[in-house]
Amino acid sequence: MSFSKPSIGSAPIPCFSRRVPVHTSWKAIASTVLLAAATAVVPSSPATAVTTSRVDVDVRAGLATVGDVAVGVNHAIWDSQLGTPAVADLLGDAGVTMLRYPGGSYADIYHWRDHTAPGGYVAPNTDFDTFMAGARRTGAEPMIIANYGTGTAQEAADWVRYANITKDYDVEHWTIGNENYGNGHYGSAWEADDHADKSPREYATTLIAYADAMKAVDPDIKIGAVLTMPGNWPDNIVGAGDQGSWNQEVLTRAGSVIDFVDVHWYPGGATPAETLTKPAQITDAVHLLRGQLRDFAGDTTGRIGISMTETNVEVGRNTQPGALFLADVYSGLLAQGVFTVHWWNTHNGLGTVSEVAGHTDYGDYGLLSSGNCNADSTVCQPPLNTPFAPYHALSLVGDLARPGARFIAAGSDNDKITAHAVRRANGDVALLLINKDPDAAQSVSLNYHGFTPAAGTPTVSTYTNGAETIVTGATGSATTQTLAPYSISLLTLHPNQVTTTPPAPRKPTATVTDRGATISWPAGAAGLKYEVYRQNGGAAELLGETTATTLTVGNLQPGHRYTVNVVARDTAGRLSAPSPPLTFTTATPAAAGCTVKFRDVNDWGNGYVGQVDITNNTTAAVGNWTLTFDWPTGWQTLSSGWNATWTQTARTVRVVGDGSLAAGATTSTGFVGNYSGPNVLPTVFTLNGTVCTSA
C-alpha cells in the first residue's frame, strides 16, 4: 500500500496524512509545499482595546482528578529523534507523563520483534528498547499499540512477554490497533487490515482473542479498544451487514474484556476562529461516549476508562491557534475524566506553509521542529527540536494538570475567554486563562467561591503570540489580571489560610422524576452538615443543605442534564472538598397527554434522517397541533421536513400538522437534520403546550 501523503478534503482525513516519516525522503514530498496566499491568515494587528470580562472559579464544584499519565504525546518509529536525550528532556520538562508508540497507523504494519514496517520507513535507533529508554528518561509511562492490521494475537502476546517478563518494563496500557474503522468498511480506507472481514464484528472478535492471549502472559495489563469519538466519522453510521455503528458493535461484543477505549479527535475548522470554538463540544462528546459505554458495554460504574491519543488542528498547527487549542482541549478532556490526552505528534515534518496570526506556520503536526526544508531550500523550518507554539502550551498544561490535582469548575462570561482550574493537594488553586481574541487584550475580573486567595501578587506564567518562551513573574492580583491578545496564562493562588477540613463525601447517586431528583450519598463522620451544589459554569448553585444523607430537590426541568457535587461542613464551618461529580438527566412525564418517539433512522456522519412519531393519549382529538422542541446544541440544524410544516428559529424547531390528531391516534413525520459536532438527540417535546412522554 502507498504511504504517500494524500490531499485533505471533506472526507475523513487518512491517518497517513498525519504520519509522513521524518527522514530525507521528506525533500521529495516537500516539493509540493506552497506558500498559499489564498489560504493565508491575515496577521493580527496590535492590541488597540482592552475589554473587561468576568471569570468565576468554584472549589465546591469538583470535576475529575488528574491521574499519573494525564499529559501524553505520540512517538513514531519513523522519527529519527525518538528517544534521544534532547527530545526526552524536552518532553520531561513539559510535564509529559505518557508516550504512545510505535506511531499511529504505522502500528498496524509494525512488527516489534524484527523492528520492521513493510511498506513504510523505520528510522535507525527507534526500536522498542530505545523507546523505553527515552520514556524512562522523560519520566513517562508507555502506551503501546499492538498490531491488529497485519499482526496476530500471538505476536502481541510475545510483545507483552518480552516487555513485562523478560525486560520487566511493566507496560500497563496496550491498545489493539489504531483507527481500524478506517479499513474500508465504511468506504474510506487508510488503515492496513489484512482481515478478509473488515467489520466491527470481526474487530471485536479478534480483539477478544488478543486480550485473552496477552492477559494470559500478564493479567495485570490493561487492554484498550479502538472507538470513534462521538460527532466524528463514522460515528452513528451503520455499515453493510452490521447491526449497529462501529462503537455499538465493538462495545456490545467485546465490552466485557476491555479496560479502556481509545478515541481520536481532529475537529477541523477552516479558520483559527472556527477551530477555537471546537473545544466547546468536549462535554457533550464525552457524555455521549460514556452513554455508549453504559448502554452497549453495561459499564454503569465507570470501570472502562477513556483515552484520547490523537488530537491536533488543521489551521495554525505550529502557531498560536494550535497552542490555544491544545491548552483548551487537554484541560477540557482531563476535567471530564479522560485519563490521558496525546498530541499528534512529537515530530512530523514540513507541510503547507502559510502565515497564521502574524507568524510563519509550517503546517507541521509536530510539537518540535524537524529542521527540514523544501526541495529547493527556499523554505526551511527552525533548527531541529526547536519548540513550536503548542509545545509551550503543553508545558503550561503539564504544570496545571499535575498528578493528584483536582479540576474544579471555572467559567467565563466572554466566549473569547476560556478558564480551567484545579485545586492542588496543598490547597493551592491553579487557574489557566486563555484569551482567544487575536486583537484585543482582556481585563479579567476573577471571582472565587468557597476559596479565599491569600493577599499579595500571584505568580503568573504566560505564553503570548509569537513568543519564544514562557515568561513567569509576579503580576496583577488574585482578583484582576490583564490577558494579552492570543495568550495563555497560568496563575498559582495560595489560600489565605490552610486548615484541616472534613473528608470529601463519596460519590452520590440519584433517582429522578420529570421535575425533581432525590440525591443520596454515604454517611460521613458525625455532626456534619451537607450541601448539594449544581454545577453552573464557574459559580455553582446551592440546591439545598441537610444533616441527613439524602436531599430531594424540585423545580427541575424535564429531560435536562444536571451535574451535582456534595460537600460536607463541620461544626467549625470548615468545608470539605467536593464529592466526585454526579451527572443525571431528569425524566419526561410518565403519563402525559401525548407520547413522542424520536429516532435517528439513517445517519451519514454529519447529517441524518429523523423520524418523529406523535401519539395522542387523550380521549379527545387534538386539532391544529404544533410540536416544538429545542436542539440540545448550537451545531445542530434542520435541513428539511415532510408530513408537516417544519421551521427553525434559533435552536427551537416547530412542527405544524396539517390536520387534527384523533384520540389514541399516532401520526408520523420526518426531517433531515445536520450536525457538526456530537449529535445529542432532543428528548423533550411539547404538543400544543403539553410536555409529552418521550418513548
MARKE-710278 format. One line per field, with one value per residue (C-alpha): residue in one letter; residue number from 1; x, y, z. Coordinates in Angstrom, 2 decimals, decimal comma. Layout:
! residues N
code = (A;...)
pos = (NUM;...)
x = (X;...)
y = (Y;...)
z = (Z;...)
! end
This chain:
! residues 695
code = (M;S;F;S;K;P;S;I;G;S;A;P;I;P;C;F;S;R;R;V;P;V;H;T;S;W;K;A;I;A;S;T;V;L;L;A;A;A;T;A;V;V;P;S;S;P;A;T;A;V;T;T;S;R;V;D;V;D;V;R;A;G;L;A;T;V;G;D;V;A;V;G;V;N;H;A;I;W;D;S;Q;L;G;T;P;A;V;A;D;L;L;G;D;A;G;V;T;M;L;R;Y;P;G;G;S;Y;A;D;I;Y;H;W;R;D;H;T;A;P;G;G;Y;V;A;P;N;T;D;F;D;T;F;M;A;G;A;R;R;T;G;A;E;P;M;I;I;A;N;Y;G;T;G;T;A;Q;E;A;A;D;W;V;R;Y;A;N;I;T;K;D;Y;D;V;E;H;W;T;I;G;N;E;N;Y;G;N;G;H;Y;G;S;A;W;E;A;D;D;H;A;D;K;S;P;R;E;Y;A;T;T;L;I;A;Y;A;D;A;M;K;A;V;D;P;D;I;K;I;G;A;V;L;T;M;P;G;N;W;P;D;N;I;V;G;A;G;D;Q;G;S;W;N;Q;E;V;L;T;R;A;G;S;V;I;D;F;V;D;V;H;W;Y;P;G;G;A;T;P;A;E;T;L;T;K;P;A;Q;I;T;D;A;V;H;L;L;R;G;Q;L;R;D;F;A;G;D;T;T;G;R;I;G;I;S;M;T;E;T;N;V;E;V;G;R;N;T;Q;P;G;A;L;F;L;A;D;V;Y;S;G;L;L;A;Q;G;V;F;T;V;H;W;W;N;T;H;N;G;L;G;T;V;S;E;V;A;G;H;T;D;Y;G;D;Y;G;L;L;S;S;G;N;C;N;A;D;S;T;V;C;Q;P;P;L;N;T;P;F;A;P;Y;H;A;L;S;L;V;G;D;L;A;R;P;G;A;R;F;I;A;A;G;S;D;N;D;K;I;T;A;H;A;V;R;R;A;N;G;D;V;A;L;L;L;I;N;K;D;P;D;A;A;Q;S;V;S;L;N;Y;H;G;F;T;P;A;A;G;T;P;T;V;S;T;Y;T;N;G;A;E;T;I;V;T;G;A;T;G;S;A;T;T;Q;T;L;A;P;Y;S;I;S;L;L;T;L;H;P;N;Q;V;T;T;T;P;P;A;P;R;K;P;T;A;T;V;T;D;R;G;A;T;I;S;W;P;A;G;A;A;G;L;K;Y;E;V;Y;R;Q;N;G;G;A;A;E;L;L;G;E;T;T;A;T;T;L;T;V;G;N;L;Q;P;G;H;R;Y;T;V;N;V;V;A;R;D;T;A;G;R;L;S;A;P;S;P;P;L;T;F;T;T;A;T;P;A;A;A;G;C;T;V;K;F;R;D;V;N;D;W;G;N;G;Y;V;G;Q;V;D;I;T;N;N;T;T;A;A;V;G;N;W;T;L;T;F;D;W;P;T;G;W;Q;T;L;S;S;G;W;N;A;T;W;T;Q;T;A;R;T;V;R;V;V;G;D;G;S;L;A;A;G;A;T;T;S;T;G;F;V;G;N;Y;S;G;P;N;V;L;P;T;V;F;T;L;N;G;T;V;C;T;S;A)
pos = (1;2;3;4;5;6;7;8;9;10;11;12;13;14;15;16;17;18;19;20;21;22;23;24;25;26;27;28;29;30;31;32;33;34;35;36;37;38;39;40;41;42;43;44;45;46;47;48;49;50;51;52;53;54;55;56;57;58;59;60;61;62;63;64;65;66;67;68;69;70;71;72;73;74;75;76;77;78;79;80;81;82;83;84;85;86;87;88;89;90;91;92;93;94;95;96;97;98;99;100;101;102;103;104;105;106;107;108;109;110;111;112;113;114;115;116;117;118;119;120;121;122;123;124;125;126;127;128;129;130;131;132;133;134;135;136;137;138;139;140;141;142;143;144;145;146;147;148;149;150;151;152;153;154;155;156;157;158;159;160;161;162;163;164;165;166;167;168;169;170;171;172;173;174;175;176;177;178;179;180;181;182;183;184;185;186;187;188;189;190;191;192;193;194;195;196;197;198;199;200;201;202;203;204;205;206;207;208;209;210;211;212;213;214;215;216;217;218;219;220;221;222;223;224;225;226;227;228;229;230;231;232;233;234;235;236;237;238;239;240;241;242;243;244;245;246;247;248;249;250;251;252;253;254;255;256;257;258;259;260;261;262;263;264;265;266;267;268;269;270;271;272;273;274;275;276;277;278;279;280;281;282;283;284;285;286;287;288;289;290;291;292;293;294;295;296;297;298;299;300;301;302;303;304;305;306;307;308;309;310;311;312;313;314;315;316;317;318;319;320;321;322;323;324;325;326;327;328;329;330;331;332;333;334;335;336;337;338;339;340;341;342;343;344;345;346;347;348;349;350;351;352;353;354;355;356;357;358;359;360;361;362;363;364;365;366;367;368;369;370;371;372;373;374;375;376;377;378;379;380;381;382;383;384;385;386;387;388;389;390;391;392;393;394;395;396;397;398;399;400;401;402;403;404;405;406;407;408;409;410;411;412;413;414;415;416;417;418;419;420;421;422;423;424;425;426;427;428;429;430;431;432;433;434;435;436;437;438;439;440;441;442;443;444;445;446;447;448;449;450;451;452;453;454;455;456;457;458;459;460;461;462;463;464;465;466;467;468;469;470;471;472;473;474;475;476;477;478;479;480;481;482;483;484;485;486;487;488;489;490;491;492;493;494;495;496;497;498;499;500;501;502;503;504;505;506;507;508;509;510;511;512;513;514;515;516;517;518;519;520;521;522;523;524;525;526;527;528;529;530;531;532;533;534;535;536;537;538;539;540;541;542;543;544;545;546;547;548;549;550;551;552;553;554;555;556;557;558;559;560;561;562;563;564;565;566;567;568;569;570;571;572;573;574;575;576;577;578;579;580;581;582;583;584;585;586;587;588;589;590;591;592;593;594;595;596;597;598;599;600;601;602;603;604;605;606;607;608;609;610;611;612;613;614;615;616;617;618;619;620;621;622;623;624;625;626;627;628;629;630;631;632;633;634;635;636;637;638;639;640;641;642;643;644;645;646;647;648;649;650;651;652;653;654;655;656;657;658;659;660;661;662;663;664;665;666;667;668;669;670;671;672;673;674;675;676;677;678;679;680;681;682;683;684;685;686;687;688;689;690;691;692;693;694;695)
x = (0,00;1,07;2,31;2,47;0,74;-2,82;-4,70;-7,06;-10,64;-14,05;-13,76;-12,23;-8,52;-6,47;-4,09;-1,07;-1,60;-0,51;2,25;4,82;8,27;10,86;13,80;15,45;12,55;10,69;12,50;10,66;7,38;8,13;8,50;4,72;4,78;3,02;3,16;-0,58;-1,62;-5,18;-5,44;-3,09;-4,47;-4,15;-1,70;-3,28;-2,89;-1,50;-3,97;-5,91;-8,52;-8,94;-12,29;-13,46;-14,54;-15,58;-14,24;-15,68;-13,94;-15,78;-13,89;-17,24;-17,88;-15,41;-14,60;-12,05;-8,81;-5,63;-4,03;-0,40;-0,49;-2,64;-0,31;0,69;2,44;2,91;6,30;6,83;9,33;9,94;11,19;15,00;14,86;12,75;14,24;17,18;18,26;17,44;13,86;13,33;14,42;12,22;9,19;10,07;10,41;6,89;5,43;4,73;3,71;2,73;4,23;2,43;4,38;5,05;3,11;-0,49;-1,25;2,29;1,24;-0,89;2,12;4,79;6,39;8,20;10,41;12,40;11,57;10,12;7,14;6,68;5,67;6,83;10,04;11,70;14,38;17,55;17,61;13,85;13,22;11,16;14,08;15,26;11,74;11,54;14,88;13,66;10,34;12,12;14,37;11,27;9,56;6,63;4,65;4,27;1,11;1,77;-0,34;-0,45;-0,56;-4,13;-3,97;-1,18;-0,24;-1,54;-2,65;0,43;2,73;1,07;1,32;5,01;5,48;3,85;6,11;9,24;8,20;6,93;8,53;11,88;12,67;10,47;9,31;5,88;3,99;0,39;-1,61;-1,97;-4,34;-5,39;-4,83;-5,25;-8,27;-9,32;-12,67;-10,58;-10,04;-12,53;-15,61;-17,29;-15,81;-12,64;-9,53;-6,26;-5,62;-3,83;-6,10;-5,36;-8,55;-10,98;-13,81;-13,39;-16,46;-16,58;-17,87;-14,59;-12,57;-14,39;-13,93;-10,23;-9,78;-11,09;-8,52;-5,76;-6,92;-7,06;-3,58;-1,98;-3,57;-2,56;1,03;0,39;-3,07;-2,31;-2,14;-4,99;-6,46;-7,88;-10,38;-10,42;-13,61;-14,57;-15,29;-18,99;-19,58;-16,65;-16,87;-18,00;-19,99;-23,61;-23,05;-24,28;-22,22;-23,45;-24,27;-23,89;-26,48;-25,19;-22,45;-18,76;-18,87;-22,08;-20,87;-17,44;-18,76;-21,65;-19,37;-16,10;-17,00;-16,53;-12,84;-11,57;-10,28;-10,34;-11,35;-9,17;-10,51;-9,03;-10,28;-9,33;-12,30;-11,15;-12,13;-11,49;-10,14;-8,43;-11,58;-13,72;-11,17;-11,08;-14,84;-14,48;-13,39;-16,91;-18,02;-15,98;-18,50;-21,25;-18,92;-17,59;-21,13;-22,29;-19,29;-19,95;-23,57;-22,37;-20,17;-23,18;-25,73;-23,63;-20,94;-23,02;-20,50;-22,54;-19,59;-17,05;-14,83;-13,89;-11,54;-11,30;-8,04;-7,68;-4,45;-4,51;-5,65;-4,45;-5,69;-5,76;-5,01;-2,20;-0,55;2,75;1,49;-0,69;-4,06;-2,59;-1,27;-4,61;-6,42;-4,03;-4,36;-8,15;-8,57;-6,17;-7,71;-11,28;-10,82;-8,92;-11,58;-14,18;-12,27;-10,38;-7,35;-4,75;-4,61;-1,95;-0,88;-0,10;2,97;6,46;7,94;6,15;7,85;7,21;3,74;1,97;3,49;1,31;1,13;-1,13;-1,66;1,25;3,78;5,03;3,22;4,93;1,82;3,69;1,77;4,84;5,47;9,14;10,74;12,08;14,58;13,92;13,47;11,50;13,14;14,87;15,57;13,53;11,51;13,19;11,96;13,79;16,71;15,95;13,96;13,06;9,76;6,71;3,97;1,90;4,91;4,80;1,06;1,77;4,26;1,60;-0,87;1,79;2,13;-1,63;-2,51;-0,05;-0,89;-3,27;-4,69;-8,48;-10,19;-12,82;-15,47;-14,39;-16,36;-16,28;-18,93;-16,98;-16,79;-13,29;-12,04;-11,79;-10,89;-9,77;-8,85;-7,53;-7,24;-3,95;-3,38;-1,68;-4,76;-3,44;-5,68;-4,09;-6,06;-5,44;-6,80;-6,94;-7,61;-8,78;-9,12;-6,26;-6,57;-7,88;-6,37;-8,77;-9,01;-10,38;-12,16;-11,55;-14,19;-13,82;-16,46;-15,57;-11,98;-10,27;-6,90;-4,01;-3,03;-0,17;0,70;0,27;2,86;1,77;3,30;2,28;2,80;1,97;1,59;4,98;6,97;9,96;9,37;7,03;7,53;6,97;6,72;4,54;1,90;-1,62;-3,61;-5,64;-8,77;-7,67;-5,46;-4,87;-4,55;-2,64;-4,30;-3,99;-2,35;-2,33;-1,73;-1,36;-1,92;-0,94;-3,01;-2,35;-5,22;-5,38;-5,07;-4,55;-6,86;-7,85;-11,11;-13,60;-13,14;-14,91;-18,21;-18,20;-19,96;-23,72;-26,48;-29,83;-33,35;-35,21;-38,66;-39,53;-39,36;-37,14;-34,40;-33,56;-29,82;-28,20;-24,63;-22,84;-22,68;-19,52;-18,45;-20,98;-22,00;-21,63;-23,95;-24,10;-24,58;-25,56;-24,39;-25,39;-22,56;-23,39;-20,37;-17,87;-20,39;-22,23;-25,87;-26,80;-29,69;-30,12;-28,49;-29,23;-27,81;-29,15;-27,57;-30,31;-31,83;-34,84;-34,79;-37,62;-38,28;-36,01;-36,62;-37,82;-35,25;-32,44;-28,89;-27,57;-24,18;-24,00;-21,47;-21,95;-19,71;-19,58;-19,34;-18,27;-19,37;-16,47;-17,76;-14,91;-15,84;-14,67;-13,53;-16,44;-17,59;-16,95;-19,42;-22,72;-24,42;-28,06;-30,85;-34,38;-37,21;-40,18;-43,72;-44,69;-48,32;-48,71;-51,46;-49,02;-46,09;-43,25;-40,83;-37,81;-35,41;-32,24;-33,05;-30,25;-27,01;-24,09;-21,72;-22,74;-26,44;-29,29;-32,88;-35,04;-38,48;-40,93;-44,00;-46,60;-49,36;-52,42;-53,02;-56,21;-59,85;-60,34;-58,94;-56,11;-56,79;-54,30;-51,48;-47,98;-44,99;-41,95;-38,50;-35,06;-31,81;-29,53;-26,51;-25,73;-24,20;-27,44;-29,78;-32,89;-32,48;-35,96;-39,03;-42,16;-45,68;-45,89;-44,52;-41,05;-39,34;-36,45;-35,88;-32,60;-32,44;-36,22;-37,92;-41,66;-43,58;-47,10;-49,51;-51,89;-54,86;-56,18;-54,82;-57,63;-57,90;-55,47;-54,07;-50,43;-49,05;-45,54;-43,44;-39,79;-36,91;-33,30;-31,00;-27,41;-24,74;-21,07;-20,28;-21,62;-25,22;-27,10;-30,67;-33,53;-35,59;-38,22;-41,19;-44,21;-47,51;-49,78;-48,19;-48,17;-44,84;-45,05;-43,73;-40,61;-40,59)
y = (0,00;3,59;5,72;8,96;12,00;12,31;15,52;16,58;17,28;16,96;13,19;11,70;12,54;9,41;8,60;8,57;12,27;12,82;10,24;11,10;9,93;12,46;11,48;12,51;11,47;14,43;16,60;14,92;15,30;18,89;19,90;20,25;22,86;26,06;29,50;29,60;33,23;32,26;30,45;32,57;34,16;37,93;38,79;40,09;43,80;45,24;45,37;48,60;47,97;46,35;44,79;43,59;40,02;38,05;34,64;32,57;29,68;27,40;24,88;23,38;22,10;19,29;17,57;14,81;14,18;14,18;10,75;9,70;9,50;12,51;14,51;12,47;12,77;10,41;8,99;7,25;4,73;6,91;9,75;9,61;11,68;9,13;8,51;10,88;12,65;16,07;15,09;13,06;16,02;18,49;16,25;15,75;19,49;19,93;17,54;14,66;11,55;9,13;8,33;6,39;4,02;2,97;5,72;5,85;3,90;2,56;0,41;-1,71;-2,56;-2,72;-5,95;-5,32;-8,41;-7,56;-3,83;-3,64;-1,92;-3,37;-0,57;2,15;3,72;2,81;5,20;3,86;3,54;3,62;0,07;-0,75;-0,81;2,59;3,93;2,58;4,13;7,51;7,13;6,42;9,43;11,55;10,10;8,89;5,66;3,92;3,20;0,51;-0,12;-3,82;-4,61;-5,55;-4,81;-7,18;-8,88;-11,69;-12,25;-14,41;-11,63;-9,22;-11,73;-12,24;-8,47;-8,43;-11,28;-9,50;-6,16;-7,28;-10,66;-10,59;-6,87;-6,05;-2,79;-3,10;-1,74;-1,46;0,05;-1,82;-0,69;-3,20;-1,36;2,22;3,83;0,40;1,77;3,34;-0,06;0,49;-0,93;2,48;3,46;5,31;3,15;4,32;1,75;-1,52;-4,51;-7,97;-9,48;-10,59;-9,30;-5,57;-5,24;-4,07;-7,54;-9,05;-6,41;-7,23;-10,98;-10,63;-8,09;-10,70;-13,18;-10,59;-9,75;-13,41;-14,15;-11,02;-11,28;-14,94;-13,63;-10,72;-10,49;-7,03;-5,25;-3,08;-3,64;-0,78;-0,94;1,48;3,54;6,72;9,98;10,90;13,52;12,27;9,98;7,15;7,75;6,57;5,10;1,52;-0,35;-3,00;-6,19;-4,59;-4,39;-1,10;1,52;0,70;1,72;-0,18;-3,39;-3,33;-2,49;-4,95;-7,82;-7,02;-4,59;-7,22;-7,84;-4,28;-1,86;1,35;2,77;4,82;7,70;10,40;13,90;16,13;18,52;20,66;24,25;26,38;29,32;29,72;31,34;28,37;25,87;27,55;27,04;23,26;22,59;23,63;20,23;18,22;17,93;16,64;14,30;12,68;12,46;10,61;8,28;7,41;6,75;4,30;2,54;2,25;1,21;-1,15;-2,45;-2,38;-0,09;1,52;2,12;3,85;0,77;1,41;4,38;6,78;7,74;10,45;9,50;11,82;15,40;18,40;21,22;21,90;25,65;27,07;23,81;25,48;28,92;30,39;28,93;25,45;26,41;27,85;24,76;22,40;24,16;24,21;20,63;18,93;20,79;20,19;16,47;15,86;17,76;15,38;12,33;11,30;9,66;10,62;13,09;12,92;15,43;14,18;14,31;14,86;15,44;15,26;17,43;20,34;20,70;23,52;26,80;29,85;32,86;32,50;35,12;37,13;34,30;31,58;28,30;25,26;23,07;20,61;18,32;18,11;19,80;20,17;21,27;18,57;21,12;20,22;22,29;22,04;20,72;23,95;25,10;28,26;27,34;25,84;25,10;26,39;24,26;20,67;20,31;23,99;24,04;25,24;27,23;24,15;22,82;25,86;25,37;21,75;22,95;25,12;22,23;19,97;22,47;22,85;19,15;17,74;14,23;14,37;17,82;18,04;20,01;22,40;24,42;27,60;29,74;33,00;35,48;36,08;33,41;34,70;33,77;30,17;29,26;25,95;25,48;22,83;22,54;21,02;18,78;21,62;23,83;26,00;26,87;26,97;28,86;28,63;31,58;31,50;34,67;33,59;37,15;37,79;41,57;42,68;42,39;41,42;42,83;39,89;40,10;36,88;35,73;32,76;30,64;28,51;29,81;32,96;33,67;34,95;38,59;39,52;39,32;35,85;34,08;34,11;32,16;33,50;32,46;35,14;35,13;34,67;34,37;32,03;31,01;31,25;34,27;33,81;36,54;38,18;40,32;41,65;40,47;37,46;39,27;41,12;40,09;41,59;38,99;39,82;39,02;35,36;34,37;31,61;32,47;30,18;31,71;29,99;31,16;30,26;30,10;32,81;30,08;26,32;24,40;20,83;20,06;17,19;14,29;14,73;12,85;9,83;9,86;10,44;8,66;9,96;8,80;11,15;12,24;14,72;17,69;16,54;14,29;12,60;12,70;10,34;9,73;7,56;8,95;10,60;11,49;12,53;16,17;17,12;19,25;18,52;20,99;19,95;22,16;22,12;22,93;26,07;27,49;28,76;29,61;26,58;26,86;25,66;23,21;22,59;21,55;18,88;16,97;13,77;11,83;12,44;15,55;15,87;18,84;20,10;22,71;20,92;20,91;17,72;15,91;18,17;17,14;18,19;17,71;17,97;17,68;17,16;18,92;18,49;21,29;20,62;22,43;24,89;25,88;24,24;22,98;19,68;19,08;18,20;14,67;13,12;14,67;13,00;13,68;12,71;13,55;14,15;12,14;13,26;12,96;9,33;9,71;12,77;13,51;12,76;10,47;11,24;8,71;10,37;8,21;8,63;6,13;6,78;8,60;9,57;11,23;14,89;14,54;12,09;11,26;11,56;10,13;11,51;9,50;11,51;9,75;11,46;9,75;11,69;10,85;13,92;14,86;17,42;19,91;22,22;20,55;22,04;20,12;22,06;21,03;22,56;21,27;20,46;22,12;25,07;22,91;21,10;22,44;21,49;20,96;19,91;18,03;16,27;15,24;18,55;22,08;22,26;25,54;26,52;29,76;29,94;26,45;25,92;23,68;23,95;21,17;22,19;19,43;19,75;18,26;17,03;14,09;11,78;10,38;7,46;8,02;8,23;10,34;10,18;12,96;13,19;15,50;15,79;17,20;18,40;18,44;19,45;18,04;15,39;14,75;14,91;13,97;16,05;14,39;16,99;17,67;19,88;19,31;22,36;23,41;19,96;18,30;14,79;11,48;10,55;6,94)
z = (0,00;-0,55;2,30;0,34;1,70;0,32;-0,12;2,63;1,69;3,22;3,58;6,75;6,96;6,25;9,07;6,82;6,07;9,66;9,63;6,95;8,12;9,26;7,05;3,80;1,57;3,03;0,48;-2,35;-0,51;0,44;-3,19;-3,18;-0,41;-1,39;0,13;-0,34;-0,17;-0,89;2,43;4,49;7,61;7,94;10,74;13,89;14,47;17,69;20,53;20,35;23,02;26,40;27,18;30,57;31,29;34,36;35,35;38,21;39,97;42,41;44,55;45,68;42,16;41,58;38,32;37,63;39,47;37,40;37,16;36,74;32,91;32,01;29,74;26,69;23,32;20,35;19,32;15,97;14,57;11,52;13,75;13,92;17,12;19,01;22,44;22,07;25,27;23,80;22,97;26,14;28,23;26,33;26,86;30,51;31,01;29,57;32,14;29,74;31,68;28,88;25,45;22,72;20,44;17,62;15,80;14,67;11,52;11,44;14,39;12,04;9,84;12,56;13,76;17,00;17,07;13,93;14,07;10,56;8,97;5,46;3,10;5,48;6,72;10,02;11,26;12,87;16,65;17,12;18,35;21,41;23,85;22,61;23,05;26,60;27,49;26,24;28,06;31,32;30,86;30,24;33,29;31,19;31,14;27,76;25,82;23,21;20,10;19,23;15,51;14,62;10,89;9,81;13,09;15,25;18,82;19,37;18,17;20,60;23,47;22,73;22,92;26,36;27,45;26,23;27,75;31,13;31,81;30,01;30,40;33,42;31,82;33,47;30,43;31,58;28,67;25,36;22,59;19,93;16,65;15,52;13,79;12,49;11,32;8,52;6,90;4,06;5,75;5,60;2,24;3,25;3,55;5,07;7,79;6,99;7,62;6,24;7,65;4,96;7,13;7,83;10,02;13,63;14,46;13,24;15,07;18,31;17,88;17,15;19,94;22,41;21,10;21,53;25,05;26,09;24,71;26,13;29,60;29,78;29,81;32,21;33,77;35,17;31,80;30,54;27,08;25,00;22,13;19,21;19,04;17,21;19,03;19,06;16,38;14,29;11,29;11,30;14,49;14,15;10,65;10,31;7,73;5,32;7,21;10,64;13,39;14,74;14,48;14,98;18,64;19,31;17,70;19,38;22,84;22,70;21,70;23,47;26,26;28,97;28,14;27,69;30,30;28,30;24,94;22,64;20,56;18,32;17,62;14,70;14,76;11,82;11,23;8,16;10,19;13,57;14,96;13,93;15,23;18,63;19,05;18,83;22,46;23,48;22,12;24,62;27,44;25,14;23,26;26,44;27,83;24,71;24,82;28,45;27,46;24,82;27,39;29,67;27,05;24,95;27,34;30,52;32,23;34,99;37,33;35,08;35,00;31,37;31,02;28,08;26,39;23,74;21,99;18,98;18,51;16,51;14,29;10,55;10,70;12,82;13,86;14,76;15,74;18,45;17,36;17,79;21,20;22,36;21,08;22,85;26,19;25,95;24,73;27,15;30,09;28,96;28,35;31,58;33,54;32,10;33,30;30,16;31,77;29,16;26,25;23,50;20,85;17,38;17,17;18,65;15,16;11,82;9,19;6,86;5,39;3,57;4,71;5,37;7,63;10,67;13,35;12,01;12,07;9,75;10,18;8,68;8,55;10,78;13,13;15,41;18,72;17,80;14,55;12,24;10,90;7,27;4,10;0,89;-2,29;-3,31;0,27;-0,17;2,92;5,96;9,43;12,50;13,76;14,77;18,00;18,21;20,14;18,24;20,00;21,04;22,97;25,23;25,73;26,65;29,25;30,86;30,84;32,38;35,22;35,62;35,45;37,94;39,16;42,09;41,30;41,11;38,35;39,65;37,87;36,11;33,68;31,76;30,63;27,40;24,70;23,80;27,29;28,46;32,03;33,55;37,21;39,59;43,36;44,42;47,42;49,32;48,93;46,11;43,17;39,72;37,08;33,33;31,33;27,52;25,52;22,05;20,76;18,31;18,60;21,98;25,43;28,20;31,69;33,67;36,99;38,96;41,43;43,80;45,51;48,53;48,36;49,57;47,96;50,03;49,80;47,54;43,89;42,37;40,25;36,60;33,71;30,29;26,71;24,14;20,36;18,67;21,89;22,02;25,61;28,59;30,84;34,58;37,19;39,81;38,14;38,63;41,61;42,64;41,54;38,41;35,51;32,07;29,32;26,17;22,82;21,82;25,10;27,71;31,36;34,38;37,83;41,05;44,02;47,64;50,16;52,77;55,40;55,42;57,75;58,37;56,57;56,76;54,32;50,99;50,70;48,45;45,10;45,33;43,45;42,26;41,49;39,19;38,10;35,40;37,77;40,62;41,93;45,21;45,75;48,26;49,47;52,05;55,58;56,83;60,36;62,99;63,28;59,60;57,53;53,81;50,99;47,45;44,59;40,95;38,57;36,62;34,83;37,38;40,09;41,47;42,56;46,05;45,67;49,37;52,63;55,21;58,17;56,63;53,75;51,22;49,67;47,41;45,05;42,89;40,21;37,76;34,01;32,32;30,21;31,39;32,28;35,71;37,36;41,14;43,97;47,69;50,21;53,98;56,53;60,12;63,28;62,91;59,48;57,60;54,14;52,70;49,17;46,88;46,24;42,84;40,37;39,59;36,27;35,81;33,38;34,57;33,05;30,99;32,40;32,99;31,92;29,73;27,24;24,40;23,66;21,23;19,82;18,17;16,14;14,08;11,30;8,81;9,63;7,39;9,86;9,62;8,99;9,40;8,65;11,74;12,34;14,89;15,94;17,90;19,82;21,30;24,66;25,46;24,76;22,57;19,19;19,07;16,31;14,63;16,52;16,87;18,21;19,45;20,67;21,09;19,67;22,63;20,97;18,73;15,98;15,08;12,39;10,46;6,72;5,60;6,76;5,47;6,50;8,39;8,15;9,70;10,69;12,95;14,87;16,78;18,37;18,54;15,96;15,25;13,53;12,47;11,44;8,51;10,32;13,65;15,64;16,75;20,27;20,65;17,17;16,08;13,28;11,84;10,40;9,43;8,67;7,59;10,27;10,08;12,77;13,03;16,47;18,85;17,85;21,16;20,30;21,76;24,49;25,45;23,15;23,70;21,89;21,99;25,28;26,92;27,71;26,24;27,45;25,48;24,37)
! end
